[in-house]
């Protein structure tokens, strides 16, 4: 009950039950008691953005009908790989996803939906069902659950106030008045939490600069680990909320991987942990476990093709360049921001930090092993979050099937900054990530069988993603645009609202 009482979601509070236990009768009751006349069905299309279908409630029978049967939509307009000749799909609401639209003038309840084909079967190539299949295969093959959470970075853009300027590229965790959009971020966090998002924290990030009379300030909202399907839902809704609130505030927002040369790009780092019977399996005796190493080995093997799901437009590869915090080489390490997969600080020191900071406190017995994750640092918000999470889930599962998984992990481990001159020999031994969408498509083609295993990614979906990436025709684009400010600006403008 304590969790319910402290929930930010008003529907959870009113129904006095966690959202995963919502029923159709719960939704109908809440709508009736709160005199709600509008319902929105929402679902992620092939571009990863939420789409919306509006309903007005005519009567109780009609409400029951749409909550039970869903509605028809044109799949060919939502997904590039669905033919217009057989495009009708059903969208059916998932009651656990219910939240109130914080932007609607008229009270409106929103529900995320799943796609079904003409035979009433889940659409094999829908992003959310692909992630569901990935998680199901992971549990079946390993006996464990795959959990994840994201670090959502974005730039807020507004007229430059020219007072209390933050130091260029030194905005990390800055406070007001040097950080200008803390209040905006806090309001975003509140709305996301009210929509069911499990937020860890928010803060200003490294990037800040002025350009053409505009202030660009980078911010981040980070989530708590949970089932990967829930994590993807939360990130998708969060982007929708941030954009809508920015529009209300008269601000501009971009999740684009790169805004301009020489300034921090925005990533979508994904933290993962593997659970069994409610216990985190990432540590053993206070050090990174073999379970974690096997998952990391899978990511090392599939890293080149993971970019096909996590870096989906040409500006992604303006961020993934050497000598910056964005990774370019296939390796992993502890607390090391030059690597692809980082094992962050995990409260494994066995020191009572609480008592040291607060001498009057009694000795703490808090079990911190639950907090350990591993972090994939290559993705950005150009990704379709569902496909990215599914790709990472497949990669971690693949690590358990490798006979030499622990050897792969050992071989790709580094404990130095690989971009320092004195470590050049280590750098030369490491594989590199693709440098373009075209190269990423080639990597996916070579490794597609792993993703198609157990029916997780449909062949049609893989074909569609490869075609989409190849269509950018960007094999030599990075070299060209970095030599021309005009070309760079044009490219950034094209993909400014990606994701």
C-alpha positions in Angstrom: 0.0 0.0 0.0 2.9 2.4 0.7 4.1 2.1 -2.9 0.6 2.8 -4.1 0.2 5.8 -1.8 3.4 7.4 -3.0 2.7 6.7 -6.7 2.6 9.8 -8.9 0.1 8.1 -11.2 -3.4 9.4 -10.2 -5.0 6.2 -11.6 -2.9 4.0 -9.4 -3.9 6.1 -6.4 -7.6 6.1 -7.2 -7.8 2.4 -8.0 -5.5 1.5 -5.1 -3.7 -1.2 -7.0 -0.5 -1.3 -9.1 -0.9 -0.6 -12.8 0.1 -4.2 -13.8 -3.1 -5.4 -12.1 -5.5 -3.0 -13.9 -8.5 -4.6 -15.5 -11.0 -3.4 -18.0 -13.6 -2.9 -15.3 -11.0 -0.7 -13.4 -10.6 1.5 -16.5 -14.3 1.8 -17.1 -14.9 2.6 -13.4 -12.2 5.3 -13.4 -13.5 6.9 -16.5 -17.1 6.9 -15.2 -16.2 8.3 -11.7 -14.0 11.0 -13.1 -16.4 12.0 -15.9 -13.8 11.4 -18.6 -15.3 11.6 -22.1 -12.1 11.2 -24.2 -9.8 8.2 -24.6 -6.6 8.1 -26.7 -5.1 4.9 -28.1 -1.3 5.4 -28.6 1.2 3.2 -30.3 4.8 3.5 -31.6 5.1 3.3 -35.4 8.1 2.3 -37.4 9.8 5.6 -36.7 9.5 5.0 -32.9 7.2 8.0 -32.3 3.9 7.7 -30.5 0.9 7.8 -32.8 -2.6 8.8 -31.5 -6.2 7.7 -32.2 -8.8 9.9 -30.4 -12.2 8.5 -29.1 -15.1 10.4 -27.6 -17.2 8.2 -25.3 -20.8 8.1 -26.6 -22.1 5.6 -24.1 -21.1 2.7 -21.8 -21.5 0.1 -24.5 -19.2 2.0 -26.9 -16.5 2.3 -24.2 -16.7 -1.4 -23.5 -16.4 -2.1 -27.3 -13.2 -0.1 -27.9 -11.6 -1.4 -24.7 -12.4 -5.0 -25.7 -12.0 -5.0 -29.4 -9.7 -2.2 -30.1 -9.8 -0.5 -33.5 -8.5 -0.8 -37.1 -5.5 1.1 -38.4 -3.6 1.3 -41.7 -0.4 -0.6 -41.1 1.2 0.5 -44.3 1.2 4.1 -43.1 2.9 3.1 -39.9 5.5 0.6 -41.1 7.5 0.7 -44.3 7.6 -3.1 -44.6 3.8 -3.6 -44.6 2.2 -3.6 -48.1 -0.8 -1.4 -48.8 -2.7 -4.4 -50.3 -2.8 -6.2 -46.9 -2.3 -3.3 -44.5 -5.3 -3.5 -42.1 -4.2 -4.1 -38.5 -5.9 -4.1 -35.1 -4.7 -1.9 -32.2 -5.8 -3.2 -28.8 -5.2 -1.3 -25.6 -3.1 -2.6 -22.7 -4.8 -1.6 -19.5 -1.6 -1.6 -17.4 -0.4 1.4 -19.5 -3.3 3.8 -18.6 -2.4 7.4 -17.8 -4.0 10.8 -17.9 -2.9 13.1 -20.7 -1.2 16.0 -18.9 -1.6 18.3 -22.0 -5.3 17.8 -22.9 -7.7 20.7 -22.1 -10.5 18.1 -21.9 -9.8 15.2 -19.4 -8.4 12.4 -21.6 -7.2 8.9 -20.6 -4.4 7.4 -22.7 -3.7 3.7 -23.3 -0.7 2.2 -25.1 -1.7 -0.5 -27.6 -0.5 -3.7 -29.2 -0.8 -4.6 -32.9 -2.6 -7.7 -34.2 -3.0 -9.0 -37.7 -6.2 -10.0 -39.6 -6.2 -13.5 -37.9 -6.1 -11.9 -34.4 -2.4 -12.9 -33.9 0.2 -10.5 -32.6 1.9 -8.7 -35.5 5.2 -10.5 -35.7 7.1 -7.4 -37.0 5.7 -4.8 -34.6 8.4 -3.2 -32.4 6.7 -3.8 -29.1 6.0 -7.5 -29.9 9.5 -8.0 -31.2 10.8 -6.8 -27.7 8.2 -9.1 -26.1 9.6 -12.1 -28.1 13.2 -11.2 -27.2 12.4 -11.1 -23.5 10.5 -14.4 -23.7 13.4 -16.1 -25.5 15.9 -14.7 -23.0 14.0 -16.2 -20.1 13.4 -19.5 -21.8 17.1 -20.0 -22.8 18.7 -18.6 -19.6 16.1 -19.1 -16.9 16.5 -15.4 -16.0 14.8 -12.1 -16.7 16.3 -9.2 -18.7 15.8 -5.7 -17.2 16.9 -2.3 -18.6 16.7 1.4 -18.2 17.7 4.4 -20.3 19.5 7.7 -19.9 17.5 10.1 -22.1 19.7 13.0 -23.2 18.3 16.0 -25.1 19.0 19.7 -25.8 16.7 22.5 -24.8 16.9 25.5 -27.2 15.7 29.0 -26.4 16.7 32.7 -26.9 20.0 33.4 -25.2 19.3 35.3 -21.9 23.0 36.5 -21.8 23.1 36.4 -18.0 24.8 33.9 -15.7 26.2 31.9 -18.7 27.5 28.4 -17.9 31.0 27.6 -19.0 31.0 26.1 -22.5 30.9 22.3 -22.4 31.0 22.4 -18.6 27.3 22.1 -17.8 27.4 18.8 -16.0 25.1 18.9 -13.0 25.1 22.7 -13.1 22.6 24.5 -10.8 20.5 27.6 -11.4 21.0 30.3 -12.4 23.8 28.9 -14.6 21.5 26.1 -15.7 18.4 27.7 -17.2 16.0 24.8 -17.7 16.0 22.9 -14.3 12.3 23.8 -13.7 11.3 22.7 -17.2 13.1 19.4 -16.6 11.4 18.9 -13.2 8.0 19.5 -14.7 8.9 16.9 -17.4 9.9 14.5 -14.7 6.6 15.0 -12.8 4.5 14.4 -15.9 6.5 11.3 -16.8 6.1 9.9 -13.3 2.4 10.6 -13.5 2.3 8.6 -16.7 3.9 5.6 -14.9 7.6 6.4 -15.6 10.0 5.1 -12.9 12.6 8.0 -12.8 15.9 7.7 -11.0 16.9 11.4 -11.4 17.4 14.3 -13.7 20.2 16.8 -14.2 21.8 19.2 -16.6 24.5 17.6 -18.8 27.9 18.6 -20.2 26.7 20.3 -23.4 25.9 24.0 -23.5 26.7 26.6 -26.0 25.3 29.6 -27.8 24.8 29.8 -31.6 23.0 32.4 -33.7 21.5 34.1 -30.6 20.2 30.8 -29.2 21.2 29.0 -26.0 21.6 25.2 -26.3 21.5 23.4 -23.0 21.8 19.7 -22.7 19.8 17.8 -20.0 19.3 14.2 -19.0 16.5 12.2 -17.4 17.6 8.8 -16.2 15.2 5.9 -15.3 15.3 3.0 -12.8 15.8 -0.6 -14.0 12.7 -2.6 -14.7 11.4 -5.2 -17.1 12.7 -4.2 -20.6 9.2 -3.9 -22.1 8.2 -1.4 -19.4 11.5 0.4 -19.9 10.8 0.9 -23.6 7.2 2.1 -22.9 8.5 4.6 -20.4 11.2 6.0 -22.7 8.8 6.3 -25.6 6.2 8.2 -23.5 8.9 10.3 -21.9 10.0 11.7 -25.3 6.4 12.5 -26.2 6.0 14.3 -22.9 9.2 16.3 -23.2 8.3 17.5 -26.6 4.8 18.5 -25.7 5.8 20.4 -22.6 8.6 22.2 -24.6 5.9 23.2 -27.1 3.8 24.6 -24.2 6.8 26.5 -22.7 7.7 28.0 -26.1 11.0 26.0 -26.1 12.5 23.8 -28.7 13.9 20.4 -27.9 16.1 18.0 -29.9 17.1 14.4 -29.1 19.4 14.4 -32.2 22.7 12.6 -31.7 24.7 15.6 -32.9 23.8 19.3 -33.0 27.0 20.8 -34.2 30.7 20.0 -34.5 32.9 20.2 -31.4 30.0 20.1 -28.9 28.7 17.2 -26.8 26.3 14.9 -28.7 23.2 13.3 -27.1 23.2 9.6 -26.5 20.6 7.1 -25.2 22.8 5.0 -22.9 21.1 1.8 -21.9 21.8 0.1 -18.5 21.0 -3.6 -18.2 20.8 -6.2 -15.4 19.9 -9.8 -15.3 17.6 -11.0 -12.6 16.6 -14.4 -11.1 13.9 -14.8 -8.5 14.1 -11.1 -7.8 17.9 -11.2 -7.2 20.4 -9.3 -9.4 22.9 -11.7 -11.0 25.5 -9.0 -12.1 27.7 -9.4 -9.1 29.2 -12.4 -7.2 31.2 -11.9 -4.0 31.3 -8.1 -4.8 32.8 -8.4 -8.3 31.4 -8.6 -11.7 29.9 -12.1 -12.2 30.4 -14.7 -15.0 26.7 -14.1 -15.8 27.4 -10.5 -16.5 30.6 -11.3 -18.5 28.7 -13.7 -20.7 26.1 -11.1 -21.4 28.9 -8.6 -22.2 30.5 -11.1 -24.5 27.3 -11.3 -26.5 27.3 -7.5 -26.8 30.9 -7.5 -27.9 30.1 -10.0 -30.7 27.0 -8.2 -31.9 28.1 -4.6 -31.3 28.5 -3.8 -35.0 24.9 -4.8 -35.8 23.4 -3.3 -32.6 24.1 0.1 -34.3 21.4 -0.9 -36.8 18.8 -0.5 -34.0 20.5 2.1 -31.9 22.0 4.5 -34.4 19.5 5.0 -37.2 20.3 8.1 -39.1 23.5 9.7 -40.5 24.0 12.2 -37.6 24.4 9.2 -35.3 27.8 8.7 -36.9 28.9 12.3 -36.3 28.6 11.5 -32.6 30.4 8.2 -32.8 33.9 9.6 -33.5 37.2 9.0 -31.8 38.6 10.9 -28.8 35.2 11.8 -27.4 33.1 10.1 -24.7 31.0 8.4 -27.4 32.5 5.0 -28.1 34.0 3.9 -31.4 35.7 0.6 -30.5 34.4 -2.8 -29.3 35.6 -3.2 -25.7 34.4 -3.0 -22.2 35.8 -1.9 -18.8 35.1 -0.7 -15.3 34.1 2.9 -14.7 35.7 3.7 -18.1 33.9 6.2 -20.4 36.1 5.4 -23.4 34.7 2.0 -23.8 31.6 0.6 -25.5 30.2 -1.2 -22.5 30.9 0.3 -19.1 30.6 -1.4 -15.7 29.6 1.7 -13.6 30.4 2.1 -9.9 28.3 -0.4 -8.1 28.3 0.2 -4.4 30.5 -2.9 -3.9 33.0 -1.4 -1.5 31.3 -2.9 1.6 31.7 0.5 3.3 28.8 2.0 5.2 28.6 5.3 3.3 25.5 6.5 5.1 27.0 6.3 8.5 30.2 7.9 7.3 28.2 10.9 6.0 25.8 10.9 9.0 27.7 9.9 12.2 24.4 9.9 14.2 22.9 7.2 12.1 22.8 3.6 13.1 24.7 1.1 11.0 23.0 0.6 7.6 22.2 -2.9 6.4 21.0 -1.9 2.9 21.7 -4.6 0.2 23.3 -2.6 -2.6 24.0 -5.5 -5.0 20.6 -4.8 -6.7 22.1 -1.5 -8.0 24.8 -3.0 -10.3 24.2 -2.7 -14.0 26.3 -2.7 -17.2 25.9 0.2 -19.6 25.8 0.1 -23.4 27.1 3.6 -24.6 26.7 3.6 -28.4 22.9 4.1 -28.8 21.2 7.4 -29.3 17.6 8.6 -29.5 17.4 8.1 -33.3 16.6 4.5 -32.2 13.3 2.9 -32.1 13.5 2.1 -28.4 11.6 -1.2 -28.6 13.9 -2.5 -31.3 17.0 -1.3 -29.5 16.0 -3.0 -26.3 15.2 -6.2 -28.3 18.6 -6.1 -30.0 20.4 -5.7 -26.7 18.3 -8.5 -25.2 19.2 -10.8 -28.1 22.9 -9.9 -27.7 22.9 -10.7 -24.0 21.2 -14.0 -24.6 23.6 -14.8 -27.4 26.5 -14.4 -25.0 25.2 -17.4 -23.0 25.3 -19.6 -26.2 29.0 -18.8 -26.9 31.3 -21.6 -25.9 34.1 -19.1 -25.5 32.0 -16.4 -23.9 34.2 -15.8 -20.9 37.3 -15.8 -23.2 35.6 -13.2 -25.5 34.9 -11.0 -22.4 38.6 -11.4 -21.2 39.9 -10.5 -24.7 37.8 -7.3 -25.0 38.4 -6.0 -21.5 40.4 -2.8 -21.1 41.2 -0.8 -18.0 42.8 2.3 -19.7 41.7 5.3 -21.7 42.1 3.7 -25.2 42.4 7.1 -26.9 45.5 8.2 -25.1 48.7 8.0 -27.2 50.4 5.6 -24.8 47.6 3.1 -25.3 47.7 3.1 -29.1 48.8 -0.6 -29.3 45.7 -1.6 -27.3 43.5 0.5 -29.5 44.8 -1.1 -32.7 43.8 -4.6 -31.5 40.2 -3.6 -31.0 37.4 -3.9 -33.6 35.6 -0.7 -34.5 31.9 0.2 -34.8 30.4 1.1 -38.2 31.0 4.6 -39.4 27.7 5.1 -41.3 24.2 3.8 -41.7 25.3 2.0 -44.8 28.1 0.2 -42.9 25.7 -0.6 -40.1 23.3 -2.2 -42.6 26.1 -4.5 -43.9 26.9 -5.6 -40.3 23.2 -6.4 -39.7 23.1 -8.4 -42.9 26.1 -10.5 -41.8 24.7 -11.1 -38.3 20.9 -11.2 -38.9 20.6 -14.9 -38.2 21.2 -14.3 -34.5 18.4 -11.8 -34.3 16.1 -14.0 -36.3 16.7 -17.0 -33.9 13.6 -18.1 -31.9 11.5 -15.9 -34.2 12.4 -12.7 -32.3 13.1 -10.4 -35.3 11.0 -11.2 -38.4 12.9 -11.5 -41.7 10.6 -8.8 -43.1 11.6 -6.4 -40.3 15.3 -7.1 -40.8 14.9 -6.5 -44.5 13.1 -3.3 -43.8 15.7 -1.9 -41.4 18.5 -2.8 -43.8 16.7 -1.1 -46.7 16.0 2.0 -44.5 19.7 2.3 -43.5 21.0 1.8 -47.0 18.6 4.5 -48.3 20.6 7.1 -46.5 23.5 6.5 -49.0 25.9 7.8 -46.4 29.0 5.6 -46.8 31.3 8.6 -47.3 29.0 11.3 -45.8 30.8 11.8 -42.5 34.1 12.7 -44.1 32.3 15.2 -46.4 30.2 17.1 -43.9 32.9 17.5 -41.3 34.8 19.6 -43.9 31.8 21.9 -44.5 29.9 23.8 -41.9 27.1 24.4 -44.3 26.7 20.7 -45.1 26.9 19.9 -41.5 24.2 22.3 -40.5 22.0 21.1 -43.4 22.4 17.5 -42.2 21.6 18.4 -38.6 18.5 20.3 -39.7 17.2 17.3 -41.6 17.3 15.0 -38.6 16.8 17.6 -35.8 13.5 16.0 -34.6 14.6 12.4 -35.1 13.5 9.6 -32.7 
